[in-house]
């Protein structure tokens, strides 16, 4: 609310696990990754492009009426 007079809206993106190089650096056993994936309704990690599209939406005029929202992009993790 503090930034409204400057026409700045604040929203947030909360991504779930995303396919990035960090996963291979963690050296998790394959069965651990499989256990993690089983907890996601969509059954896979997200892609960086999927998060980028949400951020692009928030940066566009299409989100001009949104304010103070947190958008979960987590493959359904929060629904469990």
N, CA, C and O atoms as a GROMACS GRO file, in nm:
protein
  320
    1UNK      N    1   0.082  -0.119   0.000
    1UNK     CA    2   0.000   0.000   0.000
    1UNK      C    3   0.087   0.126   0.000
    1UNK      O    4   0.047   0.230  -0.053
    2UNK      N    5   0.205   0.116   0.060
    2UNK     CA    6   0.294   0.233   0.068
    2UNK      C    7   0.336   0.285  -0.069
    2UNK      O    8   0.365   0.404  -0.083
    3UNK      N    9   0.340   0.198  -0.168
    3UNK     CA   10   0.394   0.237  -0.298
    3UNK      C   11   0.286   0.273  -0.401
    3UNK      O   12   0.318   0.310  -0.513
    4UNK      N   13   0.161   0.262  -0.363
    4UNK     CA   14   0.053   0.289  -0.458
    4UNK      C   15   0.057   0.431  -0.511
    4UNK      O   16   0.028   0.453  -0.629
    5UNK      N   17   0.092   0.528  -0.428
    5UNK     CA   18   0.096   0.666  -0.475
    5UNK      C   19   0.202   0.687  -0.584
    5UNK      O   20   0.196   0.784  -0.658
    6UNK      N   21   0.298   0.594  -0.593
    6UNK     CA   22   0.399   0.600  -0.700
    6UNK      C   23   0.366   0.502  -0.812
    6UNK      O   24   0.448   0.477  -0.900
    7UNK      N   25   0.244   0.447  -0.809
    7UNK     CA   26   0.194   0.352  -0.909
    7UNK      C   27   0.283   0.228  -0.920
    7UNK      O   28   0.312   0.179  -1.030
    8UNK      N   29   0.326   0.179  -0.803
    8UNK     CA   30   0.406   0.057  -0.798
    8UNK      C   31   0.326  -0.049  -0.726
    8UNK      O   32   0.289  -0.033  -0.609
    9UNK      N   33   0.299  -0.158  -0.796
    9UNK     CA   34   0.230  -0.271  -0.736
    9UNK      C   35   0.332  -0.377  -0.696
    9UNK      O   36   0.429  -0.400  -0.768
   10UNK      N   37   0.310  -0.440  -0.583
   10UNK     CA   38   0.403  -0.542  -0.535
   10UNK      C   39   0.331  -0.677  -0.531
   10UNK      O   40   0.230  -0.692  -0.463
   11UNK      N   41   0.384  -0.773  -0.603
   11UNK     CA   42   0.335  -0.910  -0.606
   11UNK      C   43   0.456  -1.001  -0.596
   11UNK      O   44   0.570  -0.956  -0.609
   12UNK      N   45   0.432  -1.129  -0.572
   12UNK     CA   46   0.542  -1.224  -0.556
   12UNK      C   47   0.515  -1.353  -0.632
   12UNK      O   48   0.400  -1.393  -0.650
   13UNK      N   49   0.622  -1.416  -0.676
   13UNK     CA   50   0.616  -1.547  -0.740
   13UNK      C   51   0.685  -1.645  -0.646
   13UNK      O   52   0.798  -1.622  -0.603
   14UNK      N   53   0.616  -1.756  -0.615
   14UNK     CA   54   0.671  -1.858  -0.526
   14UNK      C   55   0.685  -1.988  -0.604
   14UNK      O   56   0.591  -2.067  -0.612
   15UNK      N   57   0.802  -2.011  -0.662
   15UNK     CA   58   0.821  -2.132  -0.742
   15UNK      C   59   0.850  -2.255  -0.657
   15UNK      O   60   0.907  -2.245  -0.548
   16UNK      N   61   0.812  -2.369  -0.708
   16UNK     CA   62   0.851  -2.496  -0.650
   16UNK      C   63   0.985  -2.537  -0.708
   16UNK      O   64   1.054  -2.454  -0.768
   17UNK      N   65   1.024  -2.662  -0.693
   17UNK     CA   66   1.150  -2.710  -0.751
   17UNK      C   67   1.151  -2.694  -0.904
   17UNK      O   68   1.058  -2.734  -0.973
   18UNK      N   69   1.257  -2.635  -0.952
   18UNK     CA   70   1.272  -2.604  -1.094
   18UNK      C   71   1.396  -2.676  -1.147
   18UNK      O   72   1.498  -2.685  -1.078
   19UNK      N   73   1.386  -2.725  -1.270
   19UNK     CA   74   1.501  -2.792  -1.335
   19UNK      C   75   1.612  -2.690  -1.356
   19UNK      O   76   1.609  -2.611  -1.451
   20UNK      N   77   1.710  -2.695  -1.268
   20UNK     CA   78   1.828  -2.609  -1.281
   20UNK      C   79   1.950  -2.693  -1.245
   20UNK      O   80   1.936  -2.802  -1.190
   21UNK      N   81   2.069  -2.644  -1.275
   21UNK     CA   82   2.191  -2.719  -1.245
   21UNK      C   83   2.212  -2.750  -1.097
   21UNK      O   84   2.288  -2.840  -1.063
   22UNK      N   85   2.146  -2.676  -1.009
   22UNK     CA   86   2.166  -2.701  -0.865
   22UNK      C   87   2.130  -2.843  -0.824
   22UNK      O   88   2.193  -2.900  -0.734
   23UNK      N   89   2.030  -2.903  -0.891
   23UNK     CA   90   1.988  -3.038  -0.854
   23UNK      C   91   2.100  -3.140  -0.878
   23UNK      O   92   2.119  -3.230  -0.796
   24UNK      N   93   2.173  -3.126  -0.988
   24UNK     CA   94   2.282  -3.221  -1.013
   24UNK      C   95   2.399  -3.197  -0.918
   24UNK      O   96   2.473  -3.290  -0.886
   25UNK      N   97   2.417  -3.074  -0.873
   25UNK     CA   98   2.525  -3.043  -0.780
   25UNK      C   99   2.498  -3.096  -0.639
   25UNK      O  100   2.590  -3.112  -0.559
   26UNK      N  101   2.372  -3.122  -0.609
   26UNK     CA  102   2.336  -3.172  -0.476
   26UNK      C  103   2.370  -3.320  -0.461
   26UNK      O  104   2.371  -3.372  -0.349
   27UNK      N  105   2.397  -3.389  -0.570
   27UNK     CA  106   2.434  -3.530  -0.570
   27UNK      C  107   2.336  -3.617  -0.492
   27UNK      O  108   2.375  -3.704  -0.415
   28UNK      N  109   2.208  -3.592  -0.515
   28UNK     CA  110   2.105  -3.675  -0.452
   28UNK      C  111   2.097  -3.809  -0.524
   28UNK      O  112   2.112  -3.814  -0.646
   29UNK      N  113   2.073  -3.916  -0.451
   29UNK     CA  114   2.053  -4.045  -0.517
   29UNK      C  115   1.927  -4.038  -0.604
   29UNK      O  116   1.832  -3.969  -0.569
   30UNK      N  117   1.927  -4.110  -0.716
   30UNK     CA  118   1.811  -4.106  -0.807
   30UNK      C  119   1.679  -4.139  -0.738
   30UNK      O  120   1.575  -4.083  -0.771
   31UNK      N  121   1.683  -4.230  -0.642
   31UNK     CA  122   1.558  -4.267  -0.573
   31UNK      C  123   1.504  -4.150  -0.489
   31UNK      O  124   1.383  -4.141  -0.468
   32UNK      N  125   1.592  -4.062  -0.442
   32UNK     CA  126   1.547  -3.945  -0.366
   32UNK      C  127   1.474  -3.848  -0.458
   32UNK      O  128   1.368  -3.795  -0.421
   33UNK      N  129   1.528  -3.824  -0.575
   33UNK     CA  130   1.462  -3.737  -0.672
   33UNK      C  131   1.326  -3.794  -0.710
   33UNK      O  132   1.229  -3.720  -0.726
   34UNK      N  133   1.319  -3.925  -0.725
   34UNK     CA  134   1.193  -3.990  -0.760
   34UNK      C  135   1.090  -3.972  -0.648
   34UNK      O  136   0.972  -3.952  -0.676
   35UNK      N  137   1.134  -3.980  -0.523
   35UNK     CA  138   1.043  -3.958  -0.409
   35UNK      C  139   0.989  -3.816  -0.410
   35UNK      O  140   0.871  -3.793  -0.385
   36UNK      N  141   1.076  -3.722  -0.439
   36UNK     CA  142   1.034  -3.581  -0.445
   36UNK      C  143   0.930  -3.564  -0.555
   36UNK      O  144   0.826  -3.501  -0.534
   37UNK      N  145   0.956  -3.620  -0.672
   37UNK     CA  146   0.863  -3.607  -0.785
   37UNK      C  147   0.727  -3.669  -0.756
   37UNK      O  148   0.626  -3.620  -0.806
   38UNK      N  149   0.724  -3.773  -0.680
   38UNK     CA  150   0.597  -3.839  -0.646
   38UNK      C  151   0.505  -3.749  -0.563
   38UNK      O  152   0.384  -3.771  -0.558
   39UNK      N  153   0.562  -3.650  -0.498
   39UNK     CA  154   0.482  -3.559  -0.416
   39UNK      C  155   0.416  -3.449  -0.499
   39UNK      O  156   0.332  -3.375  -0.447
   40UNK      N  157   0.452  -3.438  -0.627
   40UNK     CA  158   0.396  -3.333  -0.711
   40UNK      C  159   0.284  -3.389  -0.798
   40UNK      O  160   0.305  -3.486  -0.870
   41UNK      N  161   0.166  -3.328  -0.792
   41UNK     CA  162   0.056  -3.374  -0.876
   41UNK      C  163   0.092  -3.378  -1.025
   41UNK      O  164   0.044  -3.465  -1.098
   42UNK      N  165   0.176  -3.284  -1.072
   42UNK     CA  166   0.212  -3.284  -1.214
   42UNK      C  167   0.322  -3.385  -1.246
   42UNK      O  168   0.345  -3.414  -1.364
   43UNK      N  169   0.390  -3.439  -1.145
   43UNK     CA  170   0.487  -3.545  -1.163
   43UNK      C  171   0.619  -3.507  -1.227
   43UNK      O  172   0.687  -3.593  -1.284
   44UNK      N  173   0.656  -3.379  -1.219
   44UNK     CA  174   0.784  -3.336  -1.277
   44UNK      C  175   0.827  -3.205  -1.211
   44UNK      O  176   0.747  -3.136  -1.147
   45UNK      N  177   0.955  -3.174  -1.229
   45UNK     CA  178   1.002  -3.043  -1.186
   45UNK      C  179   0.957  -2.939  -1.286
   45UNK      O  180   0.929  -2.970  -1.402
   46UNK      N  181   0.948  -2.815  -1.241
   46UNK     CA  182   0.913  -2.706  -1.331
   46UNK      C  183   1.030  -2.668  -1.419
   46UNK      O  184   1.145  -2.706  -1.393
   47UNK      N  185   1.001  -2.592  -1.522
   47UNK     CA  186   1.104  -2.542  -1.613
   47UNK      C  187   1.122  -2.393  -1.590
   47UNK      O  188   1.025  -2.323  -1.560
   48UNK      N  189   1.244  -2.343  -1.603
   48UNK     CA  190   1.267  -2.199  -1.583
   48UNK      C  191   1.173  -2.113  -1.669
   48UNK      O  192   1.130  -2.006  -1.627
   49UNK      N  193   1.143  -2.161  -1.789
   49UNK     CA  194   1.056  -2.085  -1.880
   49UNK      C  195   0.915  -2.068  -1.820
   49UNK      O  196   0.849  -1.967  -1.844
   50UNK      N  197   0.872  -2.167  -1.743
   50UNK     CA  198   0.738  -2.159  -1.683
   50UNK      C  199   0.732  -2.049  -1.576
   50UNK      O  200   0.631  -1.980  -1.563
   51UNK      N  201   0.839  -2.034  -1.502
   51UNK     CA  202   0.845  -1.927  -1.403
   51UNK      C  203   0.858  -1.793  -1.474
   51UNK      O  204   0.794  -1.695  -1.434
   52UNK      N  205   0.940  -1.789  -1.577
   52UNK     CA  206   0.959  -1.664  -1.652
   52UNK      C  207   0.828  -1.612  -1.709
   52UNK      O  208   0.807  -1.490  -1.713
   53UNK      N  209   0.741  -1.700  -1.754
   53UNK     CA  210   0.612  -1.655  -1.810
   53UNK      C  211   0.526  -1.588  -1.704
   53UNK      O  212   0.456  -1.491  -1.734
   54UNK      N  213   0.530  -1.639  -1.582
   54UNK     CA  214   0.453  -1.577  -1.474
   54UNK      C  215   0.511  -1.440  -1.440
   54UNK      O  216   0.437  -1.344  -1.421
   55UNK      N  217   0.643  -1.431  -1.434
   55UNK     CA  218   0.709  -1.304  -1.407
   55UNK      C  219   0.678  -1.204  -1.519
   55UNK      O  220   0.653  -1.087  -1.493
   56UNK      N  221   0.681  -1.251  -1.642
   56UNK     CA  222   0.649  -1.164  -1.756
   56UNK      C  223   0.506  -1.111  -1.744
   56UNK      O  224   0.481  -0.993  -1.771
   57UNK      N  225   0.413  -1.197  -1.703
   57UNK     CA  226   0.276  -1.152  -1.682
   57UNK      C  227   0.271  -1.041  -1.577
   57UNK      O  228   0.205  -0.939  -1.597
   58UNK      N  229   0.340  -1.062  -1.465
   58UNK     CA  230   0.338  -0.961  -1.359
   58UNK      C  231   0.403  -0.830  -1.402
   58UNK      O  232   0.366  -0.723  -1.354
   59UNK      N  233   0.499  -0.838  -1.493
   59UNK     CA  234   0.565  -0.718  -1.543
   59UNK      C  235   0.484  -0.648  -1.651
   59UNK      O  236   0.517  -0.536  -1.691
   60UNK      N  237   0.380  -0.713  -1.700
   60UNK     CA  238   0.302  -0.656  -1.809
   60UNK      C  239   0.184  -0.575  -1.757
   60UNK      O  240   0.149  -0.580  -1.639
   61UNK      N  241   0.124  -0.503  -1.847
   61UNK     CA  242   0.004  -0.425  -1.817
   61UNK      C  243  -0.115  -0.516  -1.783
   61UNK      O  244  -0.211  -0.471  -1.720
   62UNK      N  245  -0.108  -0.643  -1.825
   62UNK     CA  246  -0.217  -0.738  -1.797
   62UNK      C  247  -0.239  -0.760  -1.648
   62UNK      O  248  -0.347  -0.803  -1.607
   63UNK      N  249  -0.139  -0.733  -1.567
   63UNK     CA  250  -0.152  -0.754  -1.422
   63UNK      C  251  -0.176  -0.623  -1.347
   63UNK      O  252  -0.156  -0.617  -1.226
   64UNK      N  253  -0.218  -0.519  -1.418
   64UNK     CA  254  -0.229  -0.386  -1.356
   64UNK      C  255  -0.328  -0.380  -1.241
   64UNK      O  256  -0.320  -0.290  -1.157
   65UNK      N  257  -0.421  -0.473  -1.234
   65UNK     CA  258  -0.522  -0.471  -1.126
   65UNK      C  259  -0.484  -0.564  -1.011
   65UNK      O  260  -0.561  -0.578  -0.915
   66UNK      N  261  -0.370  -0.627  -1.019
   66UNK     CA  262  -0.324  -0.716  -0.912
   66UNK      C  263  -0.240  -0.638  -0.813
   66UNK      O  264  -0.162  -0.550  -0.850
   67UNK      N  265  -0.258  -0.670  -0.686
   67UNK     CA  266  -0.182  -0.602  -0.583
   67UNK      C  267  -0.170  -0.691  -0.460
   67UNK      O  268  -0.270  -0.740  -0.408
   68UNK      N  269  -0.048  -0.712  -0.416
   68UNK     CA  270  -0.023  -0.787  -0.293
   68UNK      C  271  -0.050  -0.935  -0.304
   68UNK      O  272  -0.087  -0.998  -0.204
   69UNK      N  273  -0.033  -0.992  -0.421
   69UNK     CA  274  -0.060  -1.134  -0.442
   69UNK      C  275   0.067  -1.216  -0.444
   69UNK      O  276   0.173  -1.169  -0.485
   70UNK      N  277   0.056  -1.340  -0.400
   70UNK     CA  278   0.163  -1.437  -0.412
   70UNK      C  279   0.113  -1.545  -0.507
   70UNK      O  280   0.012  -1.611  -0.480
   71UNK      N  281   0.183  -1.563  -0.617
   71UNK     CA  282   0.143  -1.663  -0.716
   71UNK      C  283   0.229  -1.788  -0.697
   71UNK      O  284   0.351  -1.783  -0.714
   72UNK      N  285   0.165  -1.898  -0.662
   72UNK     CA  286   0.235  -2.025  -0.645
   72UNK      C  287   0.250  -2.090  -0.782
   72UNK      O  288   0.151  -2.109  -0.853
   73UNK      N  289   0.372  -2.122  -0.818
   73UNK     CA  290   0.401  -2.193  -0.942
   73UNK      C  291   0.484  -2.314  -0.899
   73UNK      O  292   0.605  -2.319  -0.916
   74UNK      N  293   0.412  -2.411  -0.842
   74UNK     CA  294   0.481  -2.519  -0.772
   74UNK      C  295   0.438  -2.658  -0.811
   74UNK      O  296   0.463  -2.754  -0.738
   75UNK      N  297   0.373  -2.672  -0.926
   75UNK     CA  298   0.333  -2.804  -0.972
   75UNK      C  299   0.227  -2.869  -0.885
   75UNK      O  300   0.208  -2.991  -0.891
   76UNK      N  301   0.157  -2.790  -0.806
   76UNK     CA  302   0.052  -2.842  -0.722
   76UNK      C  303   0.095  -2.881  -0.582
   76UNK      O  304   0.014  -2.932  -0.504
   77UNK      N  305   0.222  -2.858  -0.548
   77UNK     CA  306   0.275  -2.896  -0.417
   77UNK      C  307   0.187  -2.842  -0.304
   77UNK      O  308   0.158  -2.915  -0.209
   78UNK      N  309   0.145  -2.717  -0.312
   78UNK     CA  310   0.069  -2.654  -0.205
   78UNK      C  311  -0.071  -2.711  -0.192
   78UNK      O  312  -0.137  -2.688  -0.090
   79UNK      N  313  -0.118  -2.784  -0.290
   79UNK     CA  314  -0.252  -2.840  -0.283
   79UNK      C  315  -0.256  -2.968  -0.200
   79UNK      O  316  -0.363  -3.016  -0.165
   80UNK      N  317  -0.140  -3.022  -0.169
   80UNK     CA  318  -0.134  -3.147  -0.093
   80UNK      C  319  -0.152  -3.125   0.055
   80UNK      O  320  -0.150  -3.221   0.132
   0.00000   0.00000   0.00000
